Amino acid sequence: MNDVTLGTRVLNGFLTVMIVVLVAILVAVIVSLILAAFGFF
């Protein structure tokens, strides 16, 4: 697919980064809850 424009590639990259950030936040929240449940906080 050579007809993909620069804007589309930038948008796809931005969405990929956003998904990675959201997943990282969710993992951090889950880890924090687990640590809090075991009394590390």
SVG drawing of the C-alpha trace seen along z (x, -y; Angstrom):
<svg xmlns="http://www.w3.org/2000/svg" viewBox="-7 -15 12 24">
<polyline fill="none" stroke="black" stroke-width="0.4" points="0.0,0.0 2.0,-2.9 -1.0,-5.2 -1.0,-5.8 -0.5,-9.5 1.8,-11.0 -1.2,-12.3 -2.7,-8.8 0.7,-7.4 0.9,-10.1 -2.6,-9.5 -2.0,-5.7 1.2,-6.3 -0.6,-8.7 -3.4,-6.2 -0.9,-3.4 1.0,-5.6 -2.4,-6.4 -3.3,-2.7 0.1,-1.9 -0.2,-4.7 -3.7,-3.6 -2.6,0.0 0.4,-1.2 -2.0,-3.2 -4.3,-0.3 -1.4,2.0 -0.1,-0.5 -3.5,-0.8 -3.8,3.0 -0.3,3.3 -1.0,0.5 -4.2,2.2 -2.4,5.5 0.4,3.8 -2.2,2.0 -4.1,5.2 -0.9,6.8 -0.1,3.7 2.9,2.3 1.5,-1.2"/>
</svg>
